[in-house]
Amino acid sequence: MAVWTAALGFLALTACQLDSSFQNPKKPMESTAPSTVEPPSNHQALETLTLGAGCFWCVEAVFEQVKGVTHVRSGYMGGQVAQPTYREVCTGRTGHAEVVQFNFDPSVISLEHLLEIFFGTHDPTTLNRQGEDVGTQYRSVIFYRGDEQRKTATEFMERLQRDNTFGRPVVTELAEAGVFYVAENYHQEYFRLHGEEPYCKLVVRPKVEKFQKAFARYRR
């Protein structure tokens, strides 16, 4: 996670605070509420996984580059309010986490390998926080579907705890998947479209570069 310093001339701002300041003028903010459309799948062998690891711009940018992964969408899950908007989720009062949902082909990449990428590209030891992004909406969370995903994720996290991989306890939440609300259109493919914005340069890009270096074998 990049450190925001005075030398760079920026304050420690969250993605929510930066949102209105750095929109691409060629792509104005859309006011429509998120939908509940699930990613399309015409392949019966594909599985769906939903992960939260701080700002969804970071998570999306990483998993868009993973081979075997398709239909990557940023959105919200785990809250009590129907059809939440980004601004509502940013308050932390809806209970939702910013998440990324995608399909994956287990014949190309396994769930364990996806979890390896997930835990290797964010800090799972900071409760409700990733860097300067603070709040329950930024919690580390795995939303599983079915007993097999739950079992695999549980065993993976138990191994991390047993091996003391991070030197501190893992606080990642494991919860059954609920309704996935697709985020507003301007959040989709955010890093690809707005990679030169300060937040993307200082926060998203280091995560992408870490994935490219540490997990090159999984890169498409």
N, CA and C atoms as a LAMMPS dump frame, in Angstrom:
ITEM: TIMESTEP
0
ITEM: NUMBER OF ATOMS
660
ITEM: BOX BOUNDS ff ff ff
-5.0000000000000000e+02 5.0000000000000000e+02
-5.0000000000000000e+02 5.0000000000000000e+02
-5.0000000000000000e+02 5.0000000000000000e+02
ITEM: ATOMS id mol type element x y z
1 1 1 N 0.863 -1.193 0
2 1 2 C 0 0 0
3 1 3 C 0.889 1.228 0
4 2 1 N 0.679 2.096 -0.964
5 2 2 C 1.502 3.298 -1.06
6 2 3 C 1.225 4.224 0.111
7 3 1 N 2.236 4.964 0.525
8 3 2 C 2.105 5.908 1.637
9 3 3 C 1.905 7.308 1.074
10 4 1 N 0.896 7.978 1.576
11 4 2 C 0.626 9.345 1.139
12 4 3 C 1.517 10.279 1.967
13 5 1 N 2.353 11.064 1.332
14 5 2 C 3.288 11.913 2.063
15 5 3 C 3.138 13.361 1.621
16 6 1 N 3.601 14.254 2.519
17 6 2 C 3.557 15.678 2.188
18 6 3 C 4.433 15.977 0.99
19 7 1 N 5.505 15.221 0.835
20 7 2 C 6.403 15.444 -0.285
21 7 3 C 5.694 15.256 -1.611
22 8 1 N 4.689 14.388 -1.626
23 8 2 C 3.938 14.163 -2.85
24 8 3 C 2.879 15.229 -3.058
25 9 1 N 2.635 15.994 -2.021
26 9 2 C 1.69 17.085 -2.142
27 9 3 C 0.248 16.678 -2.028
28 10 1 N -0.044 15.505 -1.448
29 10 2 C -1.411 15.038 -1.317
30 10 3 C -1.738 14.754 0.134
31 11 1 N -2.993 14.967 0.502
32 11 2 C -3.47 14.585 1.81
33 11 3 C -3.867 13.125 1.794
34 12 1 N -3.971 12.506 2.978
35 12 2 C -4.381 11.109 3.08
36 12 3 C -5.892 11.035 2.923
37 13 1 N -6.336 10.866 1.689
38 13 2 C -7.758 10.852 1.391
39 13 3 C -8.211 9.446 1.044
40 14 1 N -9.466 9.157 1.368
41 14 2 C -10.024 7.865 1.012
42 14 3 C -10.54 7.908 -0.4
43 15 1 N -10.835 6.719 -0.949
44 15 2 C -11.398 6.653 -2.29
45 15 3 C -12.714 7.406 -2.355
46 16 1 N -13.517 7.343 -1.306
47 16 2 C -14.794 8.049 -1.288
48 16 3 C -14.588 9.548 -1.395
49 17 1 N -13.587 10.083 -0.682
50 17 2 C -13.32 11.512 -0.715
51 17 3 C -12.779 11.946 -2.067
52 18 1 N -12 11.062 -2.696
53 18 2 C -11.413 11.396 -3.98
54 18 3 C -12.391 11.259 -5.126
55 19 1 N -13.442 10.521 -4.903
56 19 2 C -14.362 10.156 -5.978
57 19 3 C -14.839 11.34 -6.795
58 20 1 N -15.321 12.391 -6.132
59 20 2 C -15.891 13.518 -6.856
60 20 3 C -14.826 14.449 -7.418
61 21 1 N -13.585 14.326 -6.935
62 21 2 C -12.541 15.257 -7.343
63 21 3 C -11.823 14.842 -8.611
64 22 1 N -11.781 13.535 -8.882
65 22 2 C -10.934 13.063 -9.961
66 22 3 C -11.691 12.266 -11.011
67 23 1 N -12.955 12.577 -11.248
68 23 2 C -13.689 11.91 -12.307
69 23 3 C -13.146 12.335 -13.666
70 24 1 N -13.068 11.41 -14.581
71 24 2 C -12.658 11.701 -15.936
72 24 3 C -13.691 12.615 -16.578
73 25 1 N -13.311 13.811 -17.031
74 25 2 C -14.301 14.73 -17.599
75 25 3 C -14.965 14.178 -18.848
76 26 1 N -14.32 13.204 -19.49
77 26 2 C -14.918 12.61 -20.676
78 26 3 C -15.911 11.513 -20.312
79 27 1 N -15.939 11.147 -19.048
80 27 2 C -16.842 10.102 -18.588
81 27 3 C -17.521 10.58 -17.317
82 28 1 N -18.569 11.406 -17.398
83 28 2 C -19.187 11.992 -16.204
84 28 3 C -19.814 10.951 -15.304
85 29 1 N -19.912 11.304 -14.022
86 29 2 C -20.526 10.429 -13.031
87 29 3 C -21.977 10.16 -13.396
88 30 1 N -22.38 8.902 -13.265
89 30 2 C -23.755 8.536 -13.529
90 30 3 C -24.516 8.472 -12.216
91 31 1 N -25.768 8.867 -12.24
92 31 2 C -26.54 8.951 -11.012
93 31 3 C -27.441 7.757 -10.79
94 32 1 N -27.463 6.82 -11.741
95 32 2 C -28.345 5.668 -11.596
96 32 3 C -27.896 4.779 -10.462
97 33 1 N -28.858 4.181 -9.779
98 33 2 C -28.553 3.28 -8.669
99 33 3 C -27.993 1.978 -9.207
100 34 1 N -27.204 1.252 -8.392
101 34 2 C -26.653 -0.019 -8.834
102 34 3 C -27.75 -1.046 -9.064
103 35 1 N -27.459 -2.003 -9.92
104 35 2 C -28.431 -3.055 -10.21
105 35 3 C -28.033 -4.336 -9.499
106 36 1 N -28.858 -5.355 -9.634
107 36 2 C -28.552 -6.651 -9.023
108 36 3 C -28.262 -7.696 -10.08
109 37 1 N -27.895 -7.259 -11.275
110 37 2 C -27.636 -8.189 -12.368
111 37 3 C -26.394 -9.007 -12.066
112 38 1 N -26.493 -10.315 -12.17
113 38 2 C -25.352 -11.191 -11.951
114 38 3 C -24.505 -11.25 -13.213
115 39 1 N -23.193 -11.499 -13.096
116 39 2 C -22.355 -11.635 -14.276
117 39 3 C -22.867 -12.775 -15.148
118 40 1 N -22.909 -12.587 -16.469
119 40 2 C -23.418 -13.642 -17.343
120 40 3 C -22.485 -14.832 -17.389
121 41 1 N -23.036 -15.993 -17.581
122 41 2 C -22.234 -17.198 -17.693
123 41 3 C -22.937 -18.19 -18.608
124 42 1 N -22.224 -18.612 -19.666
125 42 2 C -22.753 -19.613 -20.579
126 42 3 C -21.99 -20.921 -20.434
127 43 1 N -21.217 -21.012 -19.4
128 43 2 C -20.357 -22.182 -19.193
129 43 3 C -20.711 -22.794 -17.845
130 44 1 N -21.265 -23.998 -17.88
131 44 2 C -21.747 -24.61 -16.64
132 44 3 C -20.621 -24.882 -15.653
133 45 1 N -19.392 -24.994 -16.143
134 45 2 C -18.281 -25.322 -15.252
135 45 3 C -17.773 -24.107 -14.49
136 46 1 N -18.195 -22.914 -14.871
137 46 2 C -17.713 -21.717 -14.198
138 46 3 C -18.299 -21.599 -12.795
139 47 1 N -17.478 -21.081 -11.879
140 47 2 C -17.935 -20.772 -10.529
141 47 3 C -17.905 -19.257 -10.337
142 48 1 N -18.615 -18.795 -9.319
143 48 2 C -18.651 -17.371 -9.005
144 48 3 C -18.05 -17.142 -7.629
145 49 1 N -17.255 -16.096 -7.513
146 49 2 C -16.63 -15.759 -6.234
147 49 3 C -16.764 -14.257 -6.004
148 50 1 N -16.995 -13.874 -4.75
149 50 2 C -17.126 -12.467 -4.388
150 50 3 C -16.149 -12.157 -3.254
151 51 1 N -15.304 -11.145 -3.451
152 51 2 C -14.243 -10.814 -2.499
153 51 3 C -14.236 -9.326 -2.187
154 52 1 N -13.946 -8.989 -0.935
155 52 2 C -13.748 -7.61 -0.52
156 52 3 C -12.38 -7.45 0.106
157 53 1 N -11.654 -6.407 -0.299
158 53 2 C -10.295 -6.198 0.223
159 53 3 C -9.939 -4.726 0.174
160 54 1 N -10.835 -3.891 0.701
161 54 2 C -10.619 -2.453 0.629
162 54 3 C -11.371 -1.866 -0.546
163 55 1 N -10.84 -0.822 -1.128
164 55 2 C -11.474 -0.166 -2.273
165 55 3 C -11.603 -1.138 -3.438
166 56 1 N -12.793 -1.226 -4.009
167 56 2 C -12.994 -2.21 -5.079
168 56 3 C -12.245 -1.866 -6.357
169 57 1 N -11.808 -0.614 -6.51
170 57 2 C -10.997 -0.286 -7.675
171 57 3 C -9.703 -1.112 -7.685
172 58 1 N -9.118 -1.312 -6.501
173 58 2 C -7.876 -2.088 -6.384
174 58 3 C -8.109 -3.556 -6.701
175 59 1 N -9.14 -4.122 -6.102
176 59 2 C -9.407 -5.554 -6.252
177 59 3 C -9.764 -5.88 -7.692
178 60 1 N -10.583 -5.042 -8.3
179 60 2 C -10.973 -5.252 -9.686
180 60 3 C -9.752 -5.217 -10.603
181 61 1 N -8.871 -4.23 -10.389
182 61 2 C -7.697 -4.066 -11.25
183 61 3 C -6.798 -5.298 -11.214
184 62 1 N -6.719 -5.956 -10.063
185 62 2 C -5.904 -7.168 -9.933
186 62 3 C -6.567 -8.346 -10.634
187 63 1 N -7.824 -8.625 -10.304
188 63 2 C -8.44 -9.852 -10.803
189 63 3 C -8.819 -9.785 -12.277
190 64 1 N -8.873 -8.587 -12.842
191 64 2 C -9.07 -8.484 -14.284
192 64 3 C -7.892 -9.08 -15.048
193 65 1 N -6.75 -9.202 -14.386
194 65 2 C -5.549 -9.694 -15.058
195 65 3 C -5.284 -11.179 -14.825
196 66 1 N -6.164 -11.841 -14.075
197 66 2 C -5.936 -13.242 -13.721
198 66 3 C -6.508 -14.161 -14.796
199 67 1 N -5.7 -15.08 -15.262
200 67 2 C -6.172 -16.015 -16.284
201 67 3 C -7.238 -16.938 -15.69
202 68 1 N -8.244 -17.25 -16.492
203 68 2 C -9.34 -18.096 -16.029
204 68 3 C -10.448 -17.323 -15.369
205 69 1 N -10.259 -16.002 -15.187
206 69 2 C -11.263 -15.151 -14.542
207 69 3 C -11.974 -14.315 -15.605
208 70 1 N -13.304 -14.249 -15.521
209 70 2 C -14.092 -13.485 -16.481
210 70 3 C -15.187 -12.702 -15.764
211 71 1 N -15.768 -11.726 -16.474
212 71 2 C -16.923 -10.957 -15.99
213 71 3 C -16.666 -10.343 -14.605
214 72 1 N -15.563 -9.626 -14.481
215 72 2 C -15.207 -8.977 -13.223
216 72 3 C -16.047 -7.716 -13.064
217 73 1 N -16.762 -7.619 -11.944
218 73 2 C -17.637 -6.474 -11.688
219 73 3 C -17.447 -5.967 -10.269
220 74 1 N -17.371 -4.656 -10.126
221 74 2 C -17.328 -4.042 -8.799
222 74 3 C -18.75 -3.84 -8.293
223 75 1 N -18.931 -3.985 -6.976
224 75 2 C -20.269 -3.811 -6.423
225 75 3 C -20.278 -3.857 -4.912
226 76 1 N -21.433 -4.203 -4.362
227 76 2 C -21.652 -4.17 -2.917
228 76 3 C -22.349 -5.443 -2.456
229 77 1 N -21.973 -5.918 -1.266
230 77 2 C -22.606 -7.106 -0.692
231 77 3 C -22.481 -7.05 0.826
232 78 1 N -23.405 -7.712 1.497
233 78 2 C -23.284 -7.903 2.934
234 78 3 C -23.991 -6.888 3.798
235 79 1 N -24.845 -6.062 3.21
236 79 2 C -25.516 -5.037 4
237 79 3 C -26.993 -5.285 4.183
238 80 1 N -27.674 -4.294 4.764
239 80 2 C -29.088 -4.424 5.093
240 80 3 C -29.989 -3.534 4.239
241 81 1 N -29.404 -2.716 3.384
242 81 2 C -30.186 -1.772 2.587
243 81 3 C -30.253 -2.25 1.147
244 82 1 N -31.458 -2.269 0.577
245 82 2 C -31.616 -2.685 -0.813
246 82 3 C -31.167 -1.572 -1.756
247 83 1 N -30.561 -1.957 -2.858
248 83 2 C -30.125 -1.023 -3.899
249 83 3 C -29.289 0.138 -3.346
250 84 1 N -28.234 -0.151 -2.601
251 84 2 C -27.436 0.947 -2.037
252 84 3 C -26.669 1.684 -3.119
253 85 1 N -26.476 2.971 -2.918
254 85 2 C -25.631 3.751 -3.812
255 85 3 C -24.229 3.836 -3.217
256 86 1 N -23.293 4.262 -4.047
257 86 2 C -21.914 4.4 -3.592
258 86 3 C -21.804 5.357 -2.412
259 87 1 N -22.484 6.479 -2.514
260 87 2 C -22.425 7.46 -1.439
261 87 3 C -23.003 6.895 -0.141
262 88 1 N -24.048 6.094 -0.238
263 88 2 C -24.629 5.48 0.962
264 88 3 C -23.663 4.466 1.566
265 89 1 N -23.056 3.65 0.728
266 89 2 C -22.096 2.654 1.221
267 89 3 C -20.908 3.339 1.885
268 90 1 N -20.48 4.469 1.329
269 90 2 C -19.336 5.202 1.882
270 90 3 C -19.58 5.701 3.304
271 91 1 N -20.825 5.848 3.697
272 91 2 C -21.102 6.291 5.068
273 91 3 C -20.802 5.192 6.079
274 92 1 N -20.757 3.931 5.627
275 92 2 C -20.551 2.805 6.528
276 92 3 C -21.806 2.369 7.255
277 93 1 N -22.942 3.022 6.942
278 93 2 C -24.168 2.728 7.683
279 93 3 C -25.068 1.689 7.006
280 94 1 N -24.759 1.304 5.785
281 94 2 C -25.604 0.311 5.108
282 94 3 C -25.183 -1.12 5.427
283 95 1 N -23.973 -1.28 5.95
284 95 2 C -23.457 -2.611 6.268
285 95 3 C -22.787 -3.317 5.114
286 96 1 N -22.812 -2.718 3.924
287 96 2 C -22.211 -3.369 2.76
288 96 3 C -20.689 -3.228 2.752
289 97 1 N -20.064 -4.177 2.114
290 97 2 C -18.641 -4.08 1.806
291 97 3 C -18.498 -3.772 0.325
292 98 1 N -17.482 -2.996 -0.019
293 98 2 C -17.12 -2.854 -1.425
294 98 3 C -16.488 -4.184 -1.849
295 99 1 N -17.027 -4.783 -2.892
296 99 2 C -16.564 -6.106 -3.305
297 99 3 C -16.361 -6.159 -4.813
298 100 1 N -15.69 -7.21 -5.232
299 100 2 C -15.578 -7.531 -6.646
300 100 3 C -16.089 -8.953 -6.829
301 101 1 N -16.946 -9.127 -7.8
302 101 2 C -17.504 -10.45 -8.096
303 101 3 C -17.084 -10.851 -9.506
304 102 1 N -16.75 -12.131 -9.664
305 102 2 C -16.316 -12.595 -10.982
306 102 3 C -16.602 -14.08 -11.134
307 103 1 N -16.575 -14.53 -12.381
308 103 2 C -16.636 -15.954 -12.685
309 103 3 C -15.214 -16.467 -12.85
310 104 1 N -14.997 -17.726 -12.535
311 104 2 C -13.686 -18.322 -12.808
312 104 3 C -13.857 -19.762 -13.241
313 105 1 N -12.93 -20.202 -14.053
314 105 2 C -12.929 -21.571 -14.57
315 105 3 C -11.96 -22.397 -13.73
316 106 1 N -12.471 -23.295 -12.877
317 106 2 C -11.588 -24.064 -11.994
318 106 3 C -10.647 -25.011 -12.733
319 107 1 N -10.899 -25.232 -14.024
320 107 2 C -9.963 -26.05 -14.8
321 107 3 C -8.742 -25.234 -15.222
322 108 1 N -8.847 -23.898 -15.084
323 108 2 C -7.745 -23.001 -15.428
324 108 3 C -7.053 -22.494 -14.172
325 109 1 N -7.838 -22.102 -13.175
326 109 2 C -7.281 -21.602 -11.913
327 109 3 C -8.171 -22.065 -10.769
328 110 1 N -7.558 -22.573 -9.734
329 110 2 C -8.322 -23.12 -8.611
330 110 3 C -8.721 -22.026 -7.631
331 111 1 N -9.685 -22.346 -6.778
332 111 2 C -10.082 -21.414 -5.73
333 111 3 C -8.91 -21.137 -4.797
334 112 1 N -8.129 -22.133 -4.491
335 112 2 C -6.969 -21.92 -3.609
336 112 3 C -6 -20.909 -4.208
337 113 1 N -5.776 -20.98 -5.509
338 113 2 C -4.867 -20.029 -6.146
339 113 3 C -5.456 -18.622 -6.149
340 114 1 N -6.774 -18.52 -6.314
341 114 2 C -7.427 -17.214 -6.231
342 114 3 C -7.293 -16.63 -4.83
343 115 1 N -7.423 -17.476 -3.819
344 115 2 C -7.257 -17.005 -2.445
345 115 3 C -5.81 -16.609 -2.167
346 116 1 N -4.884 -17.309 -2.8
347 116 2 C -3.472 -16.945 -2.664
348 116 3 C -3.244 -15.524 -3.187
349 117 1 N -3.849 -15.209 -4.33
350 117 2 C -3.746 -13.857 -4.893
351 117 3 C -4.441 -12.852 -3.987
352 118 1 N -5.63 -13.204 -3.533
353 118 2 C -6.423 -12.325 -2.667
354 118 3 C -5.648 -11.936 -1.421
355 119 1 N -5.119 -12.913 -0.697
356 119 2 C -4.397 -12.63 0.541
357 119 3 C -3.02 -12.01 0.282
358 120 1 N -2.501 -12.217 -0.914
359 120 2 C -1.178 -11.689 -1.225
360 120 3 C -1.175 -10.271 -1.749
361 121 1 N -2.366 -9.696 -1.993
362 121 2 C -2.421 -8.351 -2.559
363 121 3 C -3.197 -7.368 -1.684
364 122 1 N -3.472 -7.744 -0.429
365 122 2 C -4.025 -6.77 0.517
366 122 3 C -3.61 -7.201 1.92
367 123 1 N -3.883 -6.371 2.905
368 123 2 C -3.519 -6.675 4.284
369 123 3 C -4.737 -7.244 5.008
370 124 1 N -4.773 -8.551 5.269
371 124 2 C -5.923 -9.167 5.922
372 124 3 C -5.869 -9.109 7.447
373 125 1 N -4.93 -8.326 7.986
374 125 2 C -4.775 -8.253 9.445
375 125 3 C -5.281 -6.942 10.031
376 126 1 N -5.755 -6.021 9.199
377 126 2 C -6.254 -4.736 9.686
378 126 3 C -7.776 -4.738 9.614
379 127 1 N -8.421 -4.646 10.734
380 127 2 C -9.878 -4.746 10.807
381 127 3 C -10.535 -3.498 10.215
382 128 1 N -11.383 -3.717 9.218
383 128 2 C -12.147 -2.625 8.598
384 128 3 C -11.25 -1.504 8.101
385 129 1 N -10.126 -1.889 7.538
386 129 2 C -9.193 -0.862 7.065
387 129 3 C -8.217 -1.425 6.043
388 130 1 N -7.973 -0.626 4.998
389 130 2 C -6.873 -0.857 4.076
390 130 3 C -6.197 0.488 3.851
391 131 1 N -5.044 0.679 4.466
392 131 2 C -4.347 1.954 4.354
393 131 3 C -5.175 3.08 4.935
394 132 1 N -5.416 4.111 4.126
395 132 2 C -6.198 5.255 4.582
396 132 3 C -7.695 5.073 4.344
397 133 1 N -8.085 3.97 3.72
398 133 2 C -9.503 3.66 3.533
399 133 3 C -9.998 2.928 4.779
400 134 1 N -10.793 3.614 5.588
401 134 2 C -11.207 3.091 6.892
402 134 3 C -12.725 3.014 6.971
403 135 1 N -13.221 1.899 7.477
404 135 2 C -14.663 1.714 7.645
405 135 3 C -15.05 0.286 7.317
406 136 1 N -16.211 -0.132 7.789
407 136 2 C -16.644 -1.516 7.549
408 136 3 C -16.816 -1.799 6.061
409 137 1 N -17.035 -0.767 5.265
410 137 2 C -17.183 -0.973 3.824
411 137 3 C -15.88 -1.427 3.171
412 138 1 N -14.77 -1.265 3.89
413 138 2 C -13.459 -1.663 3.374
414 138 3 C -12.946 -2.944 4.035
415 139 1 N -13.829 -3.681 4.668
416 139 2 C -13.382 -4.883 5.389
417 139 3 C -12.877 -5.963 4.428
418 140 1 N -11.986 -6.777 4.957
419 140 2 C -11.501 -7.949 4.235
420 140 3 C -12.537 -9.049 4.403
421 141 1 N -13.077 -9.552 3.291
422 141 2 C -14.168 -10.512 3.39
423 141 3 C -14.209 -11.445 2.184
424 142 1 N -14.55 -12.688 2.447
425 142 2 C -14.803 -13.686 1.41
426 142 3 C -16.261 -14.09 1.512
427 143 1 N -17.021 -13.871 0.459
428 143 2 C -18.406 -14.318 0.417
429 143 3 C -18.449 -15.624 -0.38
430 144 1 N -18.699 -16.709 0.317
431 144 2 C -18.625 -18.029 -0.322
432 144 3 C -19.989 -18.474 -0.843
433 145 1 N -19.936 -19.396 -1.789
434 145 2 C -21.127 -20.041 -2.332
435 145 3 C -20.954 -21.55 -2.213
436 146 1 N -21.749 -22.166 -1.371
437 146 2 C -21.714 -23.613 -1.224
438 146 3 C -20.678 -24.106 -0.236
439 147 1 N -20.834 -25.36 0.147
440 147 2 C -19.963 -25.954 1.162
441 147 3 C -18.516 -26.072 0.718
442 148 1 N -18.295 -26.333 -0.556
443 148 2 C -16.923 -26.517 -1.023
444 148 3 C -16.129 -25.222 -0.923
445 149 1 N -16.724 -24.111 -1.353
446 149 2 C -16.024 -22.828 -1.228
447 149 3 C -15.795 -22.488 0.24
448 150 1 N -16.801 -22.719 1.072
449 150 2 C -16.653 -22.43 2.506
450 150 3 C -15.529 -23.261 3.114
451 151 1 N -15.5 -24.548 2.796
452 151 2 C -14.475 -25.441 3.349
453 151 3 C -13.077 -25.034 2.876
454 152 1 N -12.945 -24.754 1.591
455 152 2 C -11.635 -24.375 1.049
456 152 3 C -11.135 -23.081 1.674
457 153 1 N -12.019 -22.086 1.801
458 153 2 C -11.619 -20.806 2.385
459 153 3 C -11.271 -20.961 3.863
460 154 1 N -12.056 -21.757 4.59
461 154 2 C -11.799 -21.971 6.013
462 154 3 C -10.439 -22.624 6.212
463 155 1 N -10.165 -23.678 5.461
464 155 2 C -8.894 -24.393 5.592
465 155 3 C -7.721 -23.5 5.184
466 156 1 N -7.923 -22.669 4.168
467 156 2 C -6.855 -21.769 3.715
468 156 3 C -6.509 -20.773 4.81
469 157 1 N -7.535 -20.18 5.426
470 157 2 C -7.28 -19.197 6.483
471 157 3 C -6.703 -19.85 7.732
472 158 1 N -7.14 -21.055 8.038
473 158 2 C -6.569 -21.769 9.182
474 158 3 C -5.082 -22.016 8.976
475 159 1 N -4.705 -22.322 7.755
476 159 2 C -3.291 -22.542 7.446
477 159 3 C -2.5 -21.248 7.595
478 160 1 N -3.074 -20.132 7.151
479 160 2 C -2.395 -18.847 7.323
480 160 3 C -2.175 -18.528 8.797
481 161 1 N -3.193 -18.803 9.609
482 161 2 C -3.086 -18.546 11.049
483 161 3 C -2.046 -19.475 11.681
484 162 1 N -2.107 -20.741 11.309
485 162 2 C -1.192 -21.72 11.897
486 162 3 C 0.265 -21.406 11.563
487 163 1 N 0.498 -20.964 10.313
488 163 2 C 1.861 -20.658 9.876
489 163 3 C 2.294 -19.234 10.246
490 164 1 N 1.37 -18.47 10.851
491 164 2 C 1.651 -17.076 11.225
492 164 3 C 2.231 -16.312 10.035
493 165 1 N 1.571 -16.475 8.899
494 165 2 C 2.067 -15.94 7.63
495 165 3 C 2.303 -14.439 7.67
496 166 1 N 1.436 -13.702 8.355
497 166 2 C 1.518 -12.246 8.346
498 166 3 C 2.086 -11.672 9.643
499 167 1 N 2.396 -12.546 10.599
500 167 2 C 2.931 -12.073 11.874
501 167 3 C 1.877 -11.513 12.801
502 168 1 N 0.647 -11.473 12.331
503 168 2 C -0.49 -10.995 13.123
504 168 3 C -1.709 -11.817 12.727
505 169 1 N -2.736 -11.853 13.574
506 169 2 C -3.929 -12.636 13.245
507 169 3 C -4.642 -12.122 11.992
508 170 1 N -5.152 -13.041 11.196
509 170 2 C -5.957 -12.701 10.033
510 170 3 C -7.38 -12.392 10.501
511 171 1 N -7.926 -11.256 10.088
512 171 2 C -9.257 -10.841 10.534
513 171 3 C -10.275 -10.893 9.394
514 172 1 N -9.935 -11.538 8.317
515 172 2 C -10.834 -11.648 7.167
516 172 3 C -12.136 -12.322 7.571
517 173 1 N -13.239 -11.719 7.186
518 173 2 C -14.566 -12.276 7.454
519 173 3 C -14.9 -13.335 6.402
520 174 1 N -15.533 -14.402 6.83
521 174 2 C -16.018 -15.436 5.921
522 174 3 C -17.527 -15.508 6.089
523 175 1 N -18.263 -15.202 5.03
524 175 2 C -19.719 -15.127 5.122
525 175 3 C -20.353 -15.703 3.866
526 176 1 N -21.565 -16.203 4.026
527 176 2 C -22.293 -16.733 2.874
528 176 3 C -22.7 -15.582 1.958
529 177 1 N -22.565 -15.801 0.666
530 177 2 C -22.909 -14.772 -0.306
531 177 3 C -24.387 -14.428 -0.237
532 178 1 N -24.664 -13.145 -0.337
533 178 2 C -26.037 -12.665 -0.4
534 178 3 C -26.289 -11.994 -1.732
535 179 1 N -27.121 -10.974 -1.728
536 179 2 C -27.421 -10.245 -2.951
537 179 3 C -26.219 -9.396 -3.355
538 180 1 N -25.833 -9.498 -4.612
539 180 2 C -24.743 -8.686 -5.15
540 180 3 C -25.337 -7.533 -5.939
541 181 1 N -25.026 -6.316 -5.492
542 181 2 C -25.487 -5.119 -6.183
543 181 3 C -24.339 -4.582 -7.024
544 182 1 N -24.502 -4.576 -8.328
545 182 2 C -23.473 -4.053 -9.211
546 182 3 C -23.336 -2.549 -8.992
547 183 1 N -22.106 -2.079 -8.829
548 183 2 C -21.875 -0.653 -8.587
549 183 3 C -22.168 0.174 -9.837
550 184 1 N -22.296 1.463 -9.63
551 184 2 C -22.552 2.398 -10.716
552 184 3 C -21.527 2.218 -11.839
553 185 1 N -21.939 2.506 -13.064
554 185 2 C -21.103 2.221 -14.233
555 185 3 C -19.734 2.883 -14.171
556 186 1 N -19.657 4.075 -13.577
557 186 2 C -18.367 4.768 -13.596
558 186 3 C -17.316 4.094 -12.715
559 187 1 N -17.725 3.135 -11.885
560 187 2 C -16.756 2.387 -11.072
561 187 3 C -16.145 1.213 -11.829
562 188 1 N -16.782 0.762 -12.879
563 188 2 C -16.306 -0.424 -13.585
564 188 3 C -15.057 -0.112 -14.403
565 189 1 N -14.082 -1.021 -14.33
566 189 2 C -12.803 -0.858 -15.043
567 189 3 C -12.137 0.471 -14.689
568 190 1 N -12.249 0.847 -13.432
569 190 2 C -11.82 2.174 -13.02
570 190 3 C -10.333 2.417 -13.257
571 191 1 N -9.513 1.464 -12.885
572 191 2 C -8.071 1.666 -13.023
573 191 3 C -7.672 1.745 -14.495
574 192 1 N -8.261 0.928 -15.326
575 192 2 C -7.934 0.953 -16.749
576 192 3 C -8.298 2.298 -17.373
577 193 1 N -9.413 2.862 -16.948
578 193 2 C -9.897 4.111 -17.54
579 193 3 C -9.327 5.364 -16.884
580 194 1 N -8.914 5.25 -15.613
581 194 2 C -8.478 6.437 -14.859
582 194 3 C -7.123 6.214 -14.182
583 195 1 N -6.269 5.438 -14.806
584 195 2 C -5.007 5.053 -14.182
585 195 3 C -4.055 6.178 -13.852
586 196 1 N -4.258 7.368 -14.453
587 196 2 C -3.364 8.489 -14.201
588 196 3 C -3.832 9.378 -13.061
589 197 1 N -4.981 9.083 -12.475
590 197 2 C -5.451 9.87 -11.34
591 197 3 C -4.597 9.569 -10.108
592 198 1 N -4.461 10.541 -9.188
593 198 2 C -3.579 10.356 -8.027
594 198 3 C -3.86 9.092 -7.216
595 199 1 N -5.136 8.815 -6.913
596 199 2 C -5.434 7.628 -6.105
597 199 3 C -4.987 6.358 -6.824
598 200 1 N -5.233 6.315 -8.131
599 200 2 C -4.834 5.134 -8.89
600 200 3 C -3.322 4.977 -8.917
601 201 1 N -2.615 6.083 -9.08
602 201 2 C -1.16 6.021 -9.117
603 201 3 C -0.572 5.58 -7.781
604 202 1 N -1.119 6.103 -6.692
605 202 2 C -0.507 5.913 -5.381
606 202 3 C -1.027 4.697 -4.626
607 203 1 N -2.238 4.232 -4.937
608 203 2 C -2.829 3.133 -4.177
609 203 3 C -3.088 1.908 -5.046
610 204 1 N -3.741 2.104 -6.185
611 204 2 C -4.113 0.952 -7.014
612 204 3 C -2.906 0.365 -7.731
613 205 1 N -2.115 1.218 -8.351
614 205 2 C -1 0.722 -9.166
615 205 3 C -0.023 -0.146 -8.383
616 206 1 N 0.369 0.212 -7.15
617 206 2 C 1.281 -0.668 -6.408
618 206 3 C 0.72 -2.077 -6.197
619 207 1 N -0.598 -2.192 -6.001
620 207 2 C -1.2 -3.513 -5.835
621 207 3 C -1.139 -4.301 -7.14
622 208 1 N -1.409 -3.626 -8.236
623 208 2 C -1.343 -4.281 -9.538
624 208 3 C 0.084 -4.731 -9.835
625 209 1 N 1.042 -3.868 -9.553
626 209 2 C 2.44 -4.215 -9.802
627 209 3 C 2.899 -5.358 -8.905
628 210 1 N 2.404 -5.39 -7.676
629 210 2 C 2.739 -6.503 -6.788
630 210 3 C 2.203 -7.808 -7.339
631 211 1 N 0.958 -7.787 -7.822
632 211 2 C 0.395 -8.988 -8.436
633 211 3 C 1.227 -9.421 -9.636
634 212 1 N 1.56 -8.486 -10.488
635 212 2 C 2.306 -8.819 -11.7
636 212 3 C 3.666 -9.424 -11.392
637 213 1 N 4.274 -8.984 -10.294
638 213 2 C 5.593 -9.501 -9.922
639 213 3 C 5.497 -10.799 -9.132
640 214 1 N 4.637 -10.826 -8.113
641 214 2 C 4.587 -11.978 -7.215
642 214 3 C 3.758 -13.138 -7.773
643 215 1 N 2.804 -12.83 -8.647
644 215 2 C 1.904 -13.867 -9.144
645 215 3 C 1.887 -13.917 -10.665
646 216 1 N 3.044 -13.716 -11.261
647 216 2 C 3.14 -13.693 -12.721
648 216 3 C 2.631 -14.987 -13.354
649 217 1 N 2.749 -16.086 -12.629
650 217 2 C 2.306 -17.373 -13.172
651 217 3 C 0.793 -17.439 -13.36
652 218 1 N 0.06 -16.559 -12.701
653 218 2 C -1.407 -16.554 -12.823
654 218 3 C -1.903 -15.448 -13.744
655 219 1 N -0.99 -14.689 -14.31
656 219 2 C -1.381 -13.557 -15.147
657 219 3 C -1.791 -14.036 -16.537
658 220 1 N -2.869 -13.47 -17.053
659 220 2 C -3.349 -13.861 -18.381
660 220 3 C -2.448 -13.322 -19.469
